[in-house]
Structure formats: structure tokens, C-alpha cells
Amino acid sequence: MHEVIIVGAGISGLRCALELEAAGIDYIVLEKASYVGGRCSSEFFEGYILDRGFQILLDSYEEVFSVISESDLGYRRFLSGALIDTDRGVRHLFDPFKNSGLVKTAFQLLSSDVGSLKDKWRIFKDSKRKTPPVGFAPESPTEDYLRERFSRRFQDEFLRPFWGSVFLDYDLRVPIADFFHLLRLFSVGFGGLPAKGMQAIPNALADKLPSERILLNSSVHALTHNRVELSTGESLEARQVILALPQDVICNFLNFQGPKHPRTAACAYFSADHPPFDLPSLRLNALSSHRLVKTTCVPTTIQPGYAPTGRSLISVNLDPRFDYNTSEMSNVVSELADLFGGQVQDWDLIKFIRVEQALPDYSVDLELENQGYIVCGDYGTTPSINNAFASGRNAADQYLFSLADN
Ligand SMILES: Cc1cc2nc3c(=O)[nH]c(=O)nc-3n(C[C@H](O)[C@H](O)[C@H](O)COP(=O)(O)OP(=O)(O)OC[C@H]3O[C@@H](n4cnc5c(N)ncnc54)[C@H](O)[C@@H]3O)c2cc1C
């Protein structure tokens, strides 16, 4: 019998384990998959690194970088801002204070017709806020706030494509508190990638734990407060079970109504012999005639190891409703050809990845108090890698405090 069983080796479960390890607690982590990391992980395919849905790691994630160093990850940054394809041509919207070439970048930003000067001033002011402005409840939809405060063009050409891809919610019904939380982190930091893919983050955590503590291919089938049953029929007991599971799985185990509006990610990875654009930046698609391609990014511009030598990896985020079929994929390719020209015909589709429960449903309110479990995960807060780290640490602290109380 172990003192603690952690169910789930995503980053919240691993972060929790790290804290218990430091406190000398006897624990094990049970993970259904054959790898650690859950939603923050990567596939390795013919020399390419394909993150399971395109994601970025912000250097302003203090919880992450208090445990893992940039050099452990071989972390490199994108530019802060975005290229935007509009009906009038490509526009540059980069932060002049954070990127090089202050004068040129400031000129491009201020003279850009994506939004007025008032829009740009307002988003700058908002990035300094810690809480939503008076008159907006934290749970009110971001869409309502943006509609009231910014011009239509700024919403359609920058705010919706950018924040839609961050929240995997292009209708921007996400609570305004999430918007302000991440706006602030984006405004003070850069987005970037580890050299060996997002998988490097959970791997760095797992490397700090004794390997015998993590049991892969161990799917939990049923549980009570101090007992779990594996799908093999084996039963394990512990003083405390800590659930580090995704929202839908928690709902299922604890008989809550599951997510009604889970957020899905749909991402197509292509390879090419040269990048479609050289700037290390996210490229937003705001062409009014397009409905499938949302954002494009070339991870190899900052991390060449994402592809074999001499090749570029292109990651295309698609409308979350997109599911792979040949005719729809040809529509994707034709939208990409509008953006990048005839070179797209030479791109090879490596893989299409769809993640059904990519981010939790913010409208599900799990009342987990008094259930007897300790839980961690990215729901109940703004979902992010940083908050998954924080929740794992908090869950371990909760257990350690309970020991001190007894
Ligand atoms: C496509 C996509 C894009 C994202 N983009 C970003 C981004 O750019 N920046 C950012 O900060 N965040 C991003 N996120 C969010 C971030 O990845 C998650 O918030 C974080 O990984 C959640 O970690 P977790 O440990 O809470 O949950 P999970 O990673 O879901 O971990 C839960 C673990 O439990 C395991 N499990 C499930 N059922 C069982 C069972 N029955 N028995 C045992 N184990 C089980 C799962 O296999 C998994 O390993 C993105 C997520 C996705 C999917």
C-alpha cells in the first residue's frame, strides 16, 4: 500500500508528484497512456516533432520556470506580436518595446490599418489590468467586452483570430477573467518552444522523479477515496487518492454532468523544403472569404530540430469544427494557396491531429469540496500549462497540510 496514488501523469500530476517526492512521501503515479504529459505532449514521426495540437510556452509562466530552466528545455522565442493576412494585404503587428528595430516596428504598428490608434492604446491599457474593468463580471463573455470597446475591424482582424486561437473559441464566449489573465502574461512575455517539442516539459518533470514511481499503461477504471481499480482488474490502496485528470474524465468518475462545450483543436502539419515566411511569428488569417485556416506558424524558424535537416515544419491551426476528409482538406490547401501562393502544391501533409477535449468547458462548475478527493488540473481556472503546474503544486500542499493537521 502506498501513501498517495496520483491518477494521471499530465503536467499537473507530475508537478504534484515532484512536491511529494521532495517531502519524502511514498506515492505512485498511474497513467493510462504509454507516455507522460497528457495534453502537453508530442508525437515523433519520421524526424518531425508534432505537438499534440499546436501550443506555445510563454516565458512569463513563473510556475513553470521556477521548476524547469530555459536551458533545460533549449527554449527559444517567437517575436511578440503577429503577422496578419487581411483583405488589403499582409500587416505587421509587433510590440516595438519587446522586439528589435524599435522605430520600424513602432511605425508599422501605429500606421497599420488593422484598428485605429484608439484600439491600440486601449489594448495596451488593458494589458496592464489585473482584473476586468468595473461593470464586467469576471464570468461575462469576452466577446461582449471586446464588442463594446474596440472597432469592428480590430476585432475581426486581430482580436478574434488571435484570442480565438489561444482559447480555441472563435466566438470568444470565454470568461473575461481568462482574457485579462492571459493578456497580461502575453504582454509581459514572449511565446516560444522547447527544442524537443512540448513533450520536453513533462519529460523534464518526469526526469526529476524516480522512474519506478510512474506506472505507464495503467488505466484507472474505478475509484473510491482510498482505492483505485485498474482496467486489468488489479486493485490498489492508498491513504489518499489525488486526481490529476482532464475535466471530462473527472466528471465521468464523480458522476457530474460532463462538458457540453468542450474546446476542440484541429491542426494540420505540413513539411516543405523552405518556410512560407521567414519571420519567427504567428501568422493570423483574417481574410473574410476564408473559413478553415485560422493561424499558421513555422516552428522550425525558431527550433530547426522540429524537422529533419533542410526541411521546414508548418503548423496550420484549423477551425475547431474541421474534421479530416479529402474534399475539406483540398479546401484547406486552396485557402493556404491564397495565403502563400503556388508553393503550397509542393507541401506534404504529414499528419492531421484533432484533440477533442483540448481545453475544458468553462461553463461546468464542479463542486468537488467534501468529495474526499484532492484534485488538480487545468479546469476551474484559466486553463494553461502554467496553471496546471500551479494546481499540481497546490494539490500536493493540500495533502501535506492535511498531514500537519492530523
Ligand atoms: C491543442 C492544445 C493546445 C493548447 N495550447 C496551449 C498553449 O498554447 N499554452 C498553454 O499554456 N496551454 C495550452 N494548452 C493547455 C495545456 O496543454 C493544458 O492546460 C495542460 O496540459 C493540462 O494538464 P493537466 O495535467 O491538467 O491535464 P492532462 O494533460 O489532460 O493530464 C491528465 C492525464 O490523465 C491521464 N488519464 C486520463 N484518464 C485516465 C485514467 N482513466 N487512468 C489513468 N490516467 C488517465 C491522461 O492520459 C493524461 O496524461 C493547450 C492544450 C491543447 C490540447
The ligand as an ORCA input file, in Angstrom:
! r2SCAN-3c Opt
* xyz 0 1
  C      -4.288     21.570    -28.590
  C      -3.956     22.252    -27.315
  C      -3.367     23.494    -27.337
  C      -3.020     24.116    -26.132
  N      -2.345     25.289    -26.188
  C      -1.795     25.782    -25.057
  C      -0.864     26.843    -25.123
  O      -0.513     27.323    -26.205
  N      -0.351     27.331    -23.951
  C      -0.728     26.800    -22.736
  O      -0.247     27.280    -21.706
  N      -1.604     25.780    -22.653
  C      -2.105     25.229    -23.782
  N      -2.930     24.144    -23.722
  C      -3.379     23.674    -22.402
  C      -2.388     22.771    -21.679
  O      -1.781     21.855    -22.549
  C      -3.182     22.041    -20.596
  O      -3.798     23.017    -19.767
  C      -2.334     21.131    -19.706
  O      -1.517     20.279    -20.471
  C      -3.259     20.330    -18.813
  O      -2.503     19.455    -17.994
  P      -3.244     18.527    -16.927
  O      -2.214     17.751    -16.230
  O      -4.154     19.364    -16.125
  O      -4.207     17.579    -17.778
  P      -3.866     16.402    -18.856
  O      -2.694     16.790    -19.686
  O      -5.138     16.141    -19.545
  O      -3.450     15.191    -17.921
  C      -4.350     14.198    -17.483
  C      -3.669     12.836    -17.595
  O      -4.574     11.838    -17.102
  C      -4.450     10.699    -17.923
  N      -5.661      9.881    -17.783
  C      -6.891     10.113    -18.306
  N      -7.737      9.132    -17.941
  C      -7.037      8.283    -17.150
  C      -7.369      7.074    -16.478
  N      -8.604      6.537    -16.529
  N      -6.392      6.451    -15.788
  C      -5.133      6.963    -15.698
  N      -4.772      8.104    -16.347
  C      -5.707      8.753    -17.041
  C      -4.285     11.292    -19.309
  O      -3.744     10.337    -20.223
  C      -3.338     12.449    -19.031
  O      -1.991     12.080    -19.128
  C      -3.310     23.500    -24.896
  C      -3.920     22.237    -24.874
  C      -4.209     21.604    -26.061
  C      -4.762     20.220    -26.025
*
